[in-house]
Amino acid sequence: MTHKAVSDRLLARILHIASDAIICVDSRQAICFFNEGASRMFGYGADEVMDRPLSMLMPSRFHLGHLNHMRTFGQSGSSARNMSERSPIFGLRKSGEEFSAEAAISHVAHDDHSVVFAVVMRDVSEQRKNEALVQRSLSDAEMAVRDRDDLLGLVSHDLRNPVNAVKMLASALLRFPVEAGATALPTDAAEHASVMLQAATQMDTLIQDLLDATRLERGQLRILQRPSAIGPLMATTADLLASLASAQRVSLETELEAGLPMVDIDPDRITQVLSNLVGNAIKFTPQGGHVRMRAIRHVDGVLVTVQDTGIGIAPDDLPFVFDRFWQSRRTDRSGAGLGLAIARGIVRAHGGTLSLESEVGRGTSALLTLPAAGNPTAGYPSRP
């Protein structure tokens, strides 16, 4: 047997055992080769389809289009073409079942006496089903998220009215004796009113966090930027949290480098970020510890650091601290676990960065960068 004959037999055997369907047709569109992969795919034996039209392997509604496609391909001079590029391909099994397929066609012989085309097909019906399931799942998930956000926004908005009413009434009770010239409230009543005010304030903060998280996810958080100095915001933050630091017996210090540039920010939002960072630092710093808020010049703006001498964050936990609703197992879980996620979202919306560095037992440092006013990179919104 010649070397060519051996090669031809080997090639024929490889084609027969290929997992894809390989079908050859002549110029009459009659099947002249049908491998084992095609038999498995369509359910026909080779003897059942040999010399019969290729159209028997496709639904009748595609017959005319297939003839036109083959005629165009034969006249195009192309050596090969992916048939799935123009329209979806469907095969028809012996059982009558239709299935999705991918197919490519090629000239394998063409001389004065014969034209042979080879079609390679792959059954992708399961793949298409899985893709459809994934797409449906994604659509359902997106709808569920929208419904959740709509409900969250509605509930949060409606909750704020009674919460604000409780805050106003509790504050009025605490002020009433002084404003009315009366004697002070009984101790028990004053304590109850103070607890009411504290609880309502905490609830209002949680509601605001939920609303902010939803707005950030939707890209709808309002950022009203203007050139501002960072020093006054740090001072405001220190004043707001001075009583908390005193109650925790933690010293709170601020340090401001001279000659810092103005930053292009929404002052209220950056104060919100600083309050979250400093509040966390105080919360996780034991009595006698220190929290320092410091601002220095950065490459293209200002770097604010909030350093504490607290318990620190475990290395396994550090990658997750900015995830929404995530809380360390060691926290008292008094919040919703949204503060840091919202803070980072706000900072990114300003074109800045926020990161944490920590060592267990030695403390944590939050690093906040803000672009200088006039920096072209500032103010590009980003998802948290």
Wavefront OBJ file of the C-alpha trace (Angstrom):
o trace
v 0.000 0.000 0.000
v 1.393 3.408 -0.942
v 2.110 6.155 1.571
v -0.700 8.248 0.060
v -3.167 5.386 0.442
v -2.229 4.977 4.098
v -2.606 8.720 4.657
v -6.015 8.740 2.950
v -7.255 5.839 5.059
v -5.955 7.480 8.247
v -7.635 10.766 7.344
v -10.899 8.999 6.558
v -10.784 7.227 9.911
v -10.113 10.463 11.781
v -13.033 12.141 10.038
v -15.306 9.216 10.890
v -14.542 9.234 14.622
v -14.620 13.047 15.065
v -17.152 14.129 17.694
v -18.594 16.845 15.432
v -20.860 15.948 12.546
v -18.945 16.005 9.250
v -21.101 15.745 6.149
v -20.025 16.029 2.517
v -22.370 16.792 -0.366
v -21.837 16.868 -4.100
v -22.990 19.435 -6.627
v -26.536 17.997 -6.470
v -26.609 18.652 -2.693
v -26.693 14.876 -2.226
v -24.911 13.432 0.809
v -21.742 11.536 -0.096
v -20.042 11.341 3.315
v -21.631 10.963 6.754
v -19.344 10.343 9.728
v -20.098 8.704 13.077
v -20.498 12.100 14.747
v -23.271 12.898 12.274
v -24.949 9.570 12.987
v -24.939 10.303 16.727
v -26.217 13.828 16.176
v -29.018 13.100 13.705
v -29.903 9.495 14.588
v -29.431 8.168 11.047
v -27.004 5.512 9.937
v -24.761 6.402 6.997
v -26.606 3.938 4.751
v -29.914 5.755 5.448
v -28.739 9.123 4.191
v -26.185 8.319 1.507
v -27.072 9.948 -1.850
v -30.098 11.642 -0.323
v -30.536 15.446 -0.232
v -28.895 17.369 2.611
v -32.204 19.162 3.165
v -33.524 16.044 4.941
v -31.372 17.070 7.919
v -33.010 20.476 8.370
v -36.550 21.758 9.057
v -38.566 22.333 5.893
v -38.864 26.093 6.478
v -35.115 26.410 5.837
v -34.960 24.429 2.571
v -35.267 27.359 0.152
v -32.898 29.550 2.129
v -30.364 26.728 2.259
v -30.429 26.249 -1.531
v -29.911 29.977 -2.085
v -27.097 30.028 0.467
v -25.306 27.083 -1.169
v -25.699 28.634 -4.618
v -24.284 31.958 -3.397
v -21.419 30.263 -1.614
v -20.572 28.143 -4.646
v -20.380 31.262 -6.818
v -18.494 33.388 -4.297
v -15.104 31.800 -4.726
v -14.704 31.584 -0.935
v -13.005 28.479 0.380
v -14.886 28.420 3.692
v -17.643 30.246 5.577
v -19.255 30.122 8.980
v -22.907 29.488 8.193
v -24.029 30.629 11.666
v -22.894 34.203 11.026
v -25.861 35.044 8.799
v -28.725 33.397 10.656
v -29.363 30.754 13.319
v -28.816 27.173 12.192
v -31.226 24.363 13.091
v -30.891 20.649 12.479
v -33.615 18.001 12.283
v -33.069 14.620 13.916
v -34.561 11.381 12.630
v -37.025 11.548 15.538
v -38.356 14.873 14.239
v -36.723 16.888 17.018
v -35.193 20.227 16.034
v -31.975 21.410 17.637
v -29.743 24.481 17.524
v -26.436 24.059 15.747
v -23.324 25.834 14.627
v -22.073 25.013 11.148
v -19.236 25.858 8.776
v -19.001 24.987 5.104
v -15.928 24.539 2.931
v -14.899 23.482 -0.593
v -12.960 20.230 -0.327
v -12.847 19.299 -4.015
v -13.494 21.306 -7.125
v -12.379 20.367 -10.634
v -13.902 20.135 -14.063
v -15.891 17.068 -13.150
v -16.996 17.396 -9.515
v -17.751 19.793 -6.724
v -17.738 18.575 -3.129
v -18.640 20.652 -0.097
v -17.928 19.652 3.490
v -20.198 20.801 6.299
v -19.016 20.587 9.922
v -21.825 20.852 12.481
v -21.946 21.022 16.248
v -25.023 20.533 18.409
v -25.288 23.603 20.661
v -28.840 23.077 21.872
v -27.788 22.534 25.495
v -25.513 25.547 25.319
v -28.361 27.678 23.994
v -30.674 26.403 26.735
v -28.080 27.225 29.383
v -27.519 30.664 27.881
v -31.259 31.285 27.910
v -31.476 30.158 31.532
v -28.588 32.411 32.500
v -30.139 35.353 30.651
v -33.498 34.704 32.275
v -31.838 34.438 35.681
v -29.993 37.705 35.082
v -33.201 39.412 34.000
v -35.013 38.073 37.058
v -32.142 39.194 39.292
v -32.125 42.670 37.748
v -35.879 42.931 38.198
v -35.576 41.749 41.807
v -32.888 44.364 42.468
v -35.052 47.095 40.928
v -38.057 45.982 42.962
v -35.898 45.849 46.103
v -34.516 49.312 45.479
v -37.947 50.749 44.727
v -39.364 49.217 47.895
v -36.341 50.304 49.897
v -36.643 53.851 48.656
v -40.365 53.965 49.376
v -40.076 52.454 52.838
v -37.065 54.563 53.767
v -38.809 57.732 52.628
v -41.986 56.886 54.530
v -40.042 55.898 57.650
v -38.232 59.197 57.852
v -41.408 61.147 58.629
v -42.270 59.305 61.875
v -38.593 59.076 62.837
v -38.162 62.814 62.421
v -41.320 63.348 64.431
v -39.867 61.285 67.291
v -36.620 63.268 67.112
v -38.459 66.572 67.209
v -40.670 65.517 70.124
v -37.745 64.120 72.128
v -35.771 67.319 71.546
v -38.792 69.405 72.522
v -39.176 67.455 75.771
v -35.542 68.091 76.654
v -35.871 71.827 75.877
v -39.320 72.416 77.290
v -38.497 73.096 80.976
v -35.883 75.684 80.045
v -38.027 77.391 77.410
v -41.099 77.404 79.674
v -39.161 78.657 82.690
v -40.199 75.533 84.541
v -38.145 73.283 86.703
v -36.150 70.551 85.046
v -37.805 67.367 83.919
v -37.738 64.517 86.393
v -34.553 62.525 85.995
v -36.346 59.456 84.626
v -38.263 61.506 82.036
v -35.107 63.299 80.890
v -33.264 60.006 80.515
v -36.137 58.498 78.561
v -36.313 61.509 76.251
v -32.544 61.354 75.710
v -32.711 57.647 74.842
v -35.594 58.336 72.457
v -33.582 61.042 70.711
v -30.503 58.839 70.464
v -32.478 55.877 69.078
v -34.328 58.032 66.560
v -31.072 59.643 65.431
v -29.492 56.232 64.940
v -32.525 55.055 62.953
v -32.381 58.180 60.795
v -28.719 57.449 60.060
v -29.533 53.870 59.055
v -32.305 55.068 56.744
v -29.957 57.590 55.145
v -27.346 54.852 54.640
v -29.885 52.616 52.913
v -30.968 55.454 50.623
v -27.379 56.387 49.814
v -26.454 52.773 49.047
v -29.361 52.500 46.623
v -28.525 55.812 44.937
v -24.879 54.832 44.575
v -25.807 51.519 42.963
v -28.041 53.337 40.507
v -25.487 56.088 39.872
v -27.982 58.666 41.188
v -26.149 60.003 44.242
v -26.080 63.799 44.048
v -22.618 65.314 44.349
v -22.567 69.140 44.375
v -18.893 69.954 44.015
v -17.217 73.277 44.561
v -13.688 74.367 45.481
v -13.397 73.945 49.248
v -10.766 73.842 51.963
v -10.374 70.529 53.776
v -9.420 72.097 57.134
v -12.886 73.385 58.129
v -14.438 69.999 57.296
v -11.940 68.252 59.536
v -12.711 70.718 62.315
v -16.462 70.166 61.892
v -15.956 66.393 62.015
v -13.862 66.680 65.182
v -16.556 68.839 66.821
v -19.321 66.404 65.849
v -17.490 63.426 67.328
v -15.854 65.079 70.331
v -18.551 63.851 72.711
v -18.255 60.265 71.400
v -14.484 60.360 71.820
v -14.879 61.731 75.328
v -17.396 59.039 76.252
v -15.021 56.366 74.924
v -12.082 58.085 76.697
v -10.203 58.274 73.416
v -8.156 61.324 72.491
v -9.051 62.879 69.143
v -6.450 65.059 67.419
v -6.303 66.884 64.092
v -3.252 68.004 62.144
v -3.296 70.177 59.050
v -0.308 70.878 56.818
v 0.053 74.537 55.880
v -0.643 75.698 52.340
v -2.869 72.842 51.255
v -4.643 73.343 47.896
v -8.385 73.672 47.633
v -10.187 70.477 46.697
v -13.159 70.154 44.346
v -15.724 68.473 46.616
v -19.225 68.386 47.985
v -18.475 69.545 51.547
v -21.472 67.807 53.103
v -20.617 64.473 51.456
v -16.931 64.623 52.414
v -17.911 65.525 55.982
v -20.109 62.414 55.887
v -17.091 60.348 54.794
v -14.787 61.831 57.450
v -17.426 61.298 60.145
v -17.726 57.648 59.172
v -13.959 57.087 59.215
v -13.373 58.916 62.497
v -16.472 57.351 64.095
v -15.232 53.860 63.196
v -11.772 54.691 64.537
v -13.199 55.835 67.882
v -15.557 52.861 68.063
v -12.759 50.315 67.711
v -10.163 52.068 69.841
v -9.974 50.984 73.527
v -10.023 53.483 76.373
v -6.819 55.471 76.596
v -6.180 55.140 72.861
v -5.633 57.821 70.240
v -7.284 58.819 66.966
v -5.533 61.312 64.712
v -6.955 62.954 61.600
v -4.221 64.438 59.420
v -4.206 66.207 56.033
v -1.093 66.654 53.894
v -0.310 67.637 50.338
v -0.619 64.766 47.858
v 0.729 64.363 44.324
v -2.346 65.884 42.660
v -4.386 67.018 45.636
v -4.754 66.257 49.329
v -4.277 63.092 51.367
v -6.320 62.752 54.560
v -5.407 59.953 56.965
v -7.383 58.765 59.957
v -5.132 56.701 62.219
v -6.137 54.913 65.383
v -4.503 52.726 67.998
v -7.430 50.325 68.040
v -7.872 46.586 67.756
v -7.067 46.494 64.041
v -8.558 44.365 61.289
v -7.610 40.737 60.643
v -5.828 40.150 57.296
v -8.602 37.745 56.229
v -11.226 40.435 56.859
v -9.440 43.396 55.264
v -10.401 42.580 51.619
v -14.102 42.661 52.552
v -14.400 45.824 54.651
v -15.792 47.879 51.742
v -18.428 45.271 50.802
v -22.018 46.292 51.409
v -23.629 44.798 54.533
v -20.347 43.173 55.582
v -19.472 43.330 59.273
v -16.630 41.798 61.223
v -17.606 39.016 63.582
v -16.059 41.048 66.389
v -18.281 44.122 65.957
v -21.376 44.855 68.001
v -23.376 45.014 64.734
v -25.051 48.276 65.712
v -25.093 49.449 62.084
v -26.121 48.025 58.742
v -22.600 47.459 57.438
v -22.998 50.134 54.766
v -20.840 52.982 56.056
v -17.530 52.132 54.401
v -19.169 51.031 51.139
v -20.987 54.374 50.939
v -17.858 56.291 51.922
v -15.826 54.703 49.133
v -18.642 55.318 46.629
v -18.765 59.003 47.587
v -14.991 59.362 47.339
v -14.866 57.659 43.936
v -17.639 59.940 42.711
v -15.254 62.809 43.522
v -12.445 61.187 41.540
v -10.587 60.232 44.730
v -9.565 57.006 46.441
v -10.208 55.418 49.812
v -8.289 52.477 51.250
v -7.489 50.907 54.620
v -4.261 49.609 56.114
v -4.399 47.684 59.367
v -2.496 45.462 61.771
v -4.241 43.455 64.466
v -3.515 44.885 67.903
v -1.769 47.985 66.545
v -4.535 49.914 64.822
v -5.917 50.960 61.453
v -5.228 53.776 59.015
v -7.786 55.047 56.505
v -6.221 56.833 53.523
v -8.424 59.268 51.615
v -7.173 61.141 48.534
v -9.043 64.049 46.970
v -8.031 65.789 43.726
v -7.156 69.467 43.860
v -9.713 71.917 42.500
v -9.320 72.217 38.744
v -7.886 68.711 38.367
v -9.451 67.270 35.161
v -9.708 63.792 36.748
v -12.003 65.000 39.513
v -15.707 64.437 39.573
v -16.080 61.262 37.526
v -18.753 59.057 39.166
v -17.933 55.455 39.891
v -19.787 52.513 41.386
v -18.861 51.476 44.924
l 1 2 3 4 5 6 7 8 9 10 11 12 13 14 15 16 17 18 19 20 21 22 23 24 25 26 27 28 29 30 31 32 33 34 35 36 37 38 39 40 41 42 43 44 45 46 47 48 49 50 51 52 53 54 55 56 57 58 59 60 61 62 63 64 65 66 67 68 69 70 71 72 73 74 75 76 77 78 79 80 81 82 83 84 85 86 87 88 89 90 91 92 93 94 95 96 97 98 99 100 101 102 103 104 105 106 107 108 109 110 111 112 113 114 115 116 117 118 119 120 121 122 123 124 125 126 127 128 129 130 131 132 133 134 135 136 137 138 139 140 141 142 143 144 145 146 147 148 149 150 151 152 153 154 155 156 157 158 159 160 161 162 163 164 165 166 167 168 169 170 171 172 173 174 175 176 177 178 179 180 181 182 183 184 185 186 187 188 189 190 191 192 193 194 195 196 197 198 199 200 201 202 203 204 205 206 207 208 209 210 211 212 213 214 215 216 217 218 219 220 221 222 223 224 225 226 227 228 229 230 231 232 233 234 235 236 237 238 239 240 241 242 243 244 245 246 247 248 249 250 251 252 253 254 255 256 257 258 259 260 261 262 263 264 265 266 267 268 269 270 271 272 273 274 275 276 277 278 279 280 281 282 283 284 285 286 287 288 289 290 291 292 293 294 295 296 297 298 299 300 301 302 303 304 305 306 307 308 309 310 311 312 313 314 315 316 317 318 319 320 321 322 323 324 325 326 327 328 329 330 331 332 333 334 335 336 337 338 339 340 341 342 343 344 345 346 347 348 349 350 351 352 353 354 355 356 357 358 359 360 361 362 363 364 365 366 367 368 369 370 371 372 373 374 375 376 377 378 379 380 381 382 383 384
